[in-house]
Amino acid sequence: MDKAVQELIGKMSTANPRWGSPRIAGELAKLGIHLAKSTVERYMVRPKRPPSPTWRAFLNNHMGDLVSVDFFVVPTVTLRVLFVFIVLAHARRRIVHFNVTEHPTAQWAAQQVSEAFPWATAPRYMIRDRDRAYGPAFRVRLECMGIEEVLTSPWSPWQNPYAERVIGSIHRECLENVIVLGERHLRRLLDDYVAHYHRWRRHRSLDMDCPEPRPAQGPEHGDVVEIAKAGGFYRHYERRAA
Protein backbone atom coordinates (compact mmCIF):
# COMPACT_ATOMS: atom_id res chain seq x y z
CA MET A 1 0.00 0.00 0.00
CA ASP A 2 1.14 3.52 -0.76
CA LYS A 3 2.76 5.18 2.26
CA ALA A 4 0.66 8.31 1.74
CA VAL A 5 -2.51 6.24 2.19
CA GLN A 6 -1.12 4.66 5.36
CA GLU A 7 -0.39 8.12 6.75
CA LEU A 8 -3.87 9.31 5.76
CA ILE A 9 -5.48 6.44 7.69
CA GLY A 10 -3.37 7.28 10.73
CA LYS A 11 -4.28 10.96 10.45
CA MET A 12 -7.99 10.21 10.12
CA SER A 13 -8.03 7.87 13.13
CA THR A 14 -6.08 10.35 15.26
CA ALA A 15 -8.20 13.37 14.34
CA ASN A 16 -11.45 11.41 14.71
CA PRO A 17 -11.00 9.02 17.66
CA ARG A 18 -14.69 8.04 17.60
CA TRP A 19 -14.46 6.72 14.05
CA GLY A 20 -14.16 2.98 13.65
CA SER A 21 -12.57 1.18 10.73
CA PRO A 22 -15.86 0.89 8.74
CA ARG A 23 -16.37 4.65 8.82
CA ILE A 24 -12.79 5.36 7.81
CA ALA A 25 -13.06 2.79 5.02
CA GLY A 26 -16.25 4.53 3.83
CA GLU A 27 -14.57 7.93 3.95
CA LEU A 28 -11.66 6.61 1.94
CA ALA A 29 -14.03 5.14 -0.62
CA LYS A 30 -15.47 8.62 -1.16
CA LEU A 31 -11.92 9.68 -1.96
CA GLY A 32 -11.51 6.91 -4.51
CA ILE A 33 -9.46 4.70 -2.18
CA HIS A 34 -11.11 1.31 -1.77
CA LEU A 35 -9.76 -0.78 1.11
CA ALA A 36 -11.09 -3.63 3.22
CA LYS A 37 -11.98 -2.90 6.85
CA SER A 38 -9.24 -5.26 8.04
CA THR A 39 -6.66 -3.34 6.02
CA VAL A 40 -7.78 -0.04 7.51
CA GLU A 41 -7.54 -1.46 11.04
CA ARG A 42 -3.92 -2.38 10.43
CA TYR A 43 -2.90 1.26 9.98
CA MET A 44 -5.20 3.00 12.44
CA VAL A 45 -3.56 4.85 15.32
CA ARG A 46 -5.22 3.85 18.57
CA PRO A 47 -4.60 6.46 21.27
CA LYS A 48 -3.96 5.28 24.81
CA ARG A 49 -7.06 5.78 26.89
CA PRO A 50 -6.58 7.45 30.25
CA PRO A 51 -8.14 5.83 33.31
CA SER A 52 -11.87 6.44 33.55
CA PRO A 53 -13.08 8.78 36.31
CA THR A 54 -14.57 5.82 38.18
CA TRP A 55 -11.34 3.84 38.06
CA ARG A 56 -9.28 6.89 39.01
CA ALA A 57 -11.58 7.49 41.99
CA PHE A 58 -11.15 3.87 43.10
CA LEU A 59 -7.36 4.19 42.98
CA ASN A 60 -7.40 7.47 44.91
CA ASN A 61 -9.96 6.41 47.54
CA HIS A 62 -8.18 3.17 48.41
CA MET A 63 -4.58 4.35 48.05
CA GLY A 64 -3.55 3.12 51.48
CA ASP A 65 -5.10 -0.33 50.99
CA LEU A 66 -3.87 -1.05 47.47
CA VAL A 67 -0.94 -2.98 46.08
CA SER A 68 -0.21 -3.92 42.50
CA VAL A 69 1.60 -6.99 41.22
CA ASP A 70 3.04 -7.65 37.80
CA PHE A 71 5.59 -9.69 35.89
CA PHE A 72 8.13 -8.42 33.41
CA VAL A 73 10.73 -10.30 31.41
CA VAL A 74 14.48 -9.76 31.20
CA PRO A 75 16.65 -11.49 28.57
CA THR A 76 20.18 -12.49 29.50
CA VAL A 77 23.39 -12.54 27.49
CA THR A 78 22.98 -16.33 27.09
CA LEU A 79 19.47 -15.85 25.62
CA ARG A 80 17.69 -17.12 28.73
CA VAL A 81 14.48 -15.32 29.64
CA LEU A 82 14.03 -14.44 33.30
CA PHE A 83 10.77 -13.34 34.85
CA VAL A 84 10.68 -10.67 37.55
CA PHE A 85 7.69 -10.55 39.88
CA ILE A 86 7.17 -7.21 41.61
CA VAL A 87 4.83 -6.07 44.39
CA LEU A 88 4.24 -2.32 44.67
CA ALA A 89 2.41 -0.51 47.49
CA HIS A 90 0.50 2.47 46.12
CA ALA A 91 0.62 4.74 49.18
CA ARG A 92 4.34 5.61 48.99
CA ARG A 93 5.19 3.83 45.72
CA ARG A 94 7.25 1.36 47.73
CA ILE A 95 8.54 -1.79 46.07
CA VAL A 96 7.45 -4.17 48.82
CA HIS A 97 8.94 -7.30 47.28
CA PHE A 98 10.49 -8.68 44.12
CA ASN A 99 11.92 -11.99 43.04
CA VAL A 100 13.32 -13.62 39.92
CA THR A 101 12.58 -16.98 38.34
CA GLU A 102 12.96 -18.74 35.04
CA HIS A 103 9.73 -20.69 35.46
CA PRO A 104 6.88 -18.64 36.96
CA THR A 105 4.06 -20.78 38.33
CA ALA A 106 0.96 -19.99 40.36
CA GLN A 107 2.48 -21.73 43.39
CA TRP A 108 5.68 -19.69 43.08
CA ALA A 109 3.74 -16.43 42.71
CA ALA A 110 1.60 -17.33 45.74
CA GLN A 111 4.76 -17.86 47.80
CA GLN A 112 5.99 -14.39 46.80
CA VAL A 113 2.82 -12.81 48.17
CA SER A 114 3.26 -14.66 51.46
CA GLU A 115 6.85 -13.41 51.70
CA ALA A 116 5.79 -9.85 50.84
CA PHE A 117 3.13 -9.70 53.57
CA PRO A 118 4.02 -11.79 56.63
CA TRP A 119 2.34 -11.62 60.02
CA ALA A 120 -1.07 -10.26 59.03
CA THR A 121 0.25 -7.27 57.09
CA ALA A 122 -1.70 -8.08 53.92
CA PRO A 123 -3.43 -5.23 52.07
CA ARG A 124 -7.13 -5.15 51.37
CA TYR A 125 -6.92 -5.03 47.57
CA MET A 126 -4.46 -6.31 44.97
CA ILE A 127 -4.53 -5.16 41.35
CA ARG A 128 -3.30 -7.64 38.77
CA ASP A 129 -3.76 -8.55 35.13
CA ARG A 130 -5.09 -11.82 33.77
CA ASP A 131 -1.77 -13.59 33.24
CA ARG A 132 -1.99 -17.38 33.41
CA ALA A 133 0.70 -17.39 36.10
CA TYR A 134 -2.00 -16.26 38.55
CA GLY A 135 -3.60 -19.68 38.63
CA PRO A 136 -5.76 -21.44 41.27
CA ALA A 137 -2.94 -21.74 43.81
CA PHE A 138 -2.36 -17.99 43.66
CA ARG A 139 -6.04 -17.13 43.99
CA VAL A 140 -6.52 -19.50 46.93
CA ARG A 141 -3.53 -17.97 48.75
CA LEU A 142 -4.97 -14.46 48.37
CA GLU A 143 -8.36 -15.62 49.60
CA CYS A 144 -6.77 -17.19 52.68
CA MET A 145 -4.89 -13.94 53.37
CA GLY A 146 -8.07 -11.89 53.05
CA ILE A 147 -6.89 -10.02 49.94
CA GLU A 148 -9.51 -9.07 47.38
CA GLU A 149 -8.34 -9.30 43.77
CA VAL A 150 -9.03 -6.42 41.39
CA LEU A 151 -8.57 -7.65 37.82
CA THR A 152 -7.73 -5.28 35.00
CA SER A 153 -9.50 -5.55 31.67
CA PRO A 154 -7.77 -7.54 28.91
CA TRP A 155 -5.03 -5.58 27.12
CA SER A 156 -5.48 -2.59 29.44
CA PRO A 157 -2.11 -1.93 31.12
CA TRP A 158 -3.28 1.64 31.87
CA GLN A 159 -5.54 0.14 34.56
CA ASN A 160 -2.44 -0.87 36.52
CA PRO A 161 -0.57 2.43 36.09
CA TYR A 162 1.70 2.43 39.15
CA ALA A 163 3.14 -1.01 38.50
CA GLU A 164 3.58 -0.21 34.80
CA ARG A 165 5.33 3.03 35.67
CA VAL A 166 7.80 1.50 38.11
CA ILE A 167 8.59 -1.31 35.65
CA GLY A 168 9.27 1.33 33.00
CA SER A 169 11.59 3.15 35.42
CA ILE A 170 13.48 -0.07 36.18
CA HIS A 171 14.03 -0.66 32.46
CA ARG A 172 15.02 2.91 31.57
CA GLU A 173 17.20 3.66 34.58
CA CYS A 174 18.77 0.25 35.12
CA LEU A 175 18.30 -2.65 32.74
CA GLU A 176 18.69 -0.74 29.46
CA ASN A 177 22.16 0.33 30.57
CA VAL A 178 23.65 -3.06 31.30
CA ILE A 179 23.84 -6.57 29.87
CA VAL A 180 22.32 -9.08 32.28
CA LEU A 181 24.62 -12.07 32.71
CA GLY A 182 22.29 -14.34 34.64
CA GLU A 183 19.86 -14.72 37.50
CA ARG A 184 22.34 -13.86 40.25
CA HIS A 185 23.51 -10.79 38.35
CA LEU A 186 19.93 -9.63 37.81
CA ARG A 187 19.13 -9.97 41.51
CA ARG A 188 22.15 -7.84 42.40
CA LEU A 189 21.17 -5.18 39.86
CA LEU A 190 17.63 -5.04 41.19
CA ASP A 191 18.81 -4.95 44.82
CA ASP A 192 20.96 -1.91 44.03
CA TYR A 193 18.20 -0.20 42.07
CA VAL A 194 15.52 -0.77 44.71
CA ALA A 195 17.79 0.66 47.42
CA HIS A 196 18.40 3.75 45.27
CA TYR A 197 14.72 3.97 44.33
CA HIS A 198 13.51 3.97 47.93
CA ARG A 199 16.05 6.33 49.48
CA TRP A 200 17.04 8.75 46.73
CA ARG A 201 14.71 8.70 43.72
CA ARG A 202 12.19 11.53 43.94
CA HIS A 203 8.63 11.21 42.66
CA ARG A 204 6.36 13.94 41.40
CA SER A 205 3.38 12.09 42.88
CA LEU A 206 5.06 12.34 46.31
CA ASP A 207 5.71 16.10 46.02
CA MET A 208 9.26 15.37 44.85
CA ASP A 209 9.99 13.23 47.90
CA CYS A 210 11.23 9.63 48.00
CA PRO A 211 9.28 6.50 49.01
CA GLU A 212 11.31 6.63 52.22
CA PRO A 213 10.83 10.30 53.19
CA ARG A 214 14.03 12.24 52.69
CA PRO A 215 14.56 15.32 54.88
CA ALA A 216 15.74 18.55 53.29
CA GLN A 217 19.26 19.67 54.16
CA GLY A 218 20.11 23.35 54.49
CA PRO A 219 23.57 24.96 54.20
CA GLU A 220 24.12 24.42 57.92
CA HIS A 221 24.54 20.69 57.21
CA GLY A 222 27.76 21.25 55.25
CA ASP A 223 28.90 21.23 51.65
CA VAL A 224 27.13 19.46 48.78
CA VAL A 225 28.88 16.23 47.82
CA GLU A 226 28.19 13.72 45.08
CA ILE A 227 27.79 10.12 46.23
CA ALA A 228 28.26 7.30 43.73
CA LYS A 229 26.69 3.90 44.40
CA ALA A 230 26.77 0.52 42.68
CA GLY A 231 30.11 1.25 41.04
CA GLY A 232 28.96 4.67 39.87
CA PHE A 233 25.74 3.37 38.34
CA TYR A 234 23.65 5.68 40.54
CA ARG A 235 24.49 9.07 41.99
CA HIS A 236 22.81 11.25 44.55
CA TYR A 237 23.67 14.51 46.27
CA GLU A 238 23.65 15.38 49.93
CA ARG A 239 25.26 17.78 52.35
CA ARG A 240 28.04 16.58 54.64
CA ALA A 241 30.03 18.42 57.22
CA ALA A 242 33.66 18.99 56.31
N, C-alpha and C positions, 0 to 999 in steps of 0.2 A: 504494500500500500504506500502511496505517496506520503512523504513525511509531512507535507503541508496539511493533508487531510487528518493525519494523526494529531497534529498540533491543534487543528480546528476542533476536533472532538474533545481534546483536553480543555480547550478554552471554553467551549460551550458548557461542559459539565461543571467547570469551576465557577463560571459566571451565573449559572442557573442550577444551584444545588438541588432543587426540587425536581428537576427533570430526570426521568429514568431513561434507560437505553431506548425503549420504543419511541419516546418523544424526540430524542436526539436523532434517531434513525429517520423519523418522519421529516424533521427539519432539514436534514441533509438531502433527503429525496427531493424536497422543494428546491434545493440548490443544484439538482442534477447529479447528486452523489448517492448512489444506491448501494447500501451496505446492509448485511444481516445484523440483527440485534446482538448476536453473540460477538460479532466483530467490533461493534461499537463499544460493548462492555469491556473489551480488552484494552481500549485506549482511554477510557474514562478516568478522570482524576477524582478519587473519592476522598474528600477532606476528612480529617480526624474529627470525630464528634466530641465535644467537651462533655463532661459529666452532666447529667440532667439535674435540675434543681432539687428533685427529690433525693437522688443519690448523693449529691453534695451535702444536703442537709443531714442525711444519715451519717456520713463520714464526720461532719462537724459535731453533731450532737453526741456521738459515742466515741469521741477521740480517745478518751482515757481508757476505754474498754476494748479497743480494737487492736488486733495485730494482723499483719498480712504475711502470707508465706508464698514462696515461689521457687521454681527451679530455673537455673540457667546453665548453659553448657560452655565448657572451656576445652578447646583442642590443645593437645600437647605436641611437642616437637617430634614425638614418635608416632603421631597420628592417632593416638588414643583420644577418646572423648570422655571427659570427666563431667559429672553433674554436681553442681553446687546447690544446696538447699539452704535458703535463708529465711529467717524469721525476723520481722521488723515490727517494733512497737510504734504506733502512730503518734503517741503523745509527745515524745521528744525525739522521734525519728531514730530511736536506738536500735542497733542491730543486736537483738537479744541472743541470737544463736545462728551458727552456720556450720555446715559440715560438707564433706566431699566424698563422693562415691563414684565408682564406675558402673554400678548396677543399682539404680534406684528402684526400690520396691515399696509397697504400701507398708509392710512391716518395718522397714528401715526408716521411712518417713515418720511413722508413728513413734518410733523410739526417739527421733529428734525432737518431737514435740514434748515428750516426757522429760527429756534432758533440758529443754528450754524453760520449762515451767515446773520445777520441783516444789514439793511441800505446799500444795494448795495455792500456788501463785498464778494459776491459769487465768487468762482473760475471759471476758464474756463472749466476745465474737472473734471469729477468724475468717478473713477474706482469702479466698483461693480460687484458682481457675478449675477447669474440668479435666485436668491432666489425668491419665490413667494410673499414674503413680499413686494417686490418692484413692486407693481401693478400699475394700471392706475393712481391712485391719486398721487402716488410718481412721476411717469414719467411726469405728467402734471405740478406738482410743479417745477420740475427741468427745464422744458421747459420755464415756466414763469419767472424763475430766470436767464435764459440765460446760464444754465449749460449744457454742452454736455456730455452725458453718454458714457463711454467706458466700454463695457461689456467684461468680461473674458470668455474664452472658457469653456464649461462644464467640470467639474472635473479637473480644472487647477488652484489650489490655488497659484501656483508659479507665476501666472500672476498678482497677487495682493500681492507682497512680503512684502511691508512695513506694511500693515494692518495685515497680517498674523504674521509678526515678533513681532509687539507690542502686539498682542493678546497672543502670546506664552510667552512674557515677563510677562504680567499680570498674567497668570496662574502660571508660575514657581516661580515668586518672591512674589506673593501675595496669590492667591486663593488656591494654593496647600498646603499652610501652615496654613490654618484656615478653620473652619467649618462655612459655611454661614447659619445664623439663619433665615434670611428673607430679604425682599426687602429693608427695611430701613438699615439693617446691611450691605447689599451689597453696597448700595450707599455710606455709610460711609467709607467702605474699599476702594472703588474705588476713592473717594475724596482724601483720604490720599495717595494712590498710585500715582495718577496723580500729586499731588503737589510735591511728591518726585521725580517722573519721570522728570518733567519739570525743577526743580531747581538743582537737585543733581545727577541724573543718567547720566553718560557719555556714549557717543556713538562713536564707531569706525568710523562710516560714517560721523561724525561731528568733526573729528580730536580730539577725546576724549574730546569734549566739551559737554555741556548739551543743550537741546532745548532752554532754556533761557540762553544765554551765561553767563558763570561763570568765572569771572576774577581770574587769578592766584594770590596767596598770598605768598609773600616772608617772610623771617624771621623777617623783620622789622614790620610785622603786629602782632607779638606776638607768643605765644606758640600754638602748635597743640592741639586741644581739640576734643573729640568725642561727637557728638550731637545725642541723641536718640529721635526719633519722633514716633508718633502713639503707645505710650506705649512700646517703644523699638523695634517695628516691623521693622523700618528702622533706619539706622545709616549713618551719614556722618561726614566728618572731615573738620575742618576749623581752621584758626588761629585767636586767640582773644587776645587782650592786657590784661595783668594781672591786 
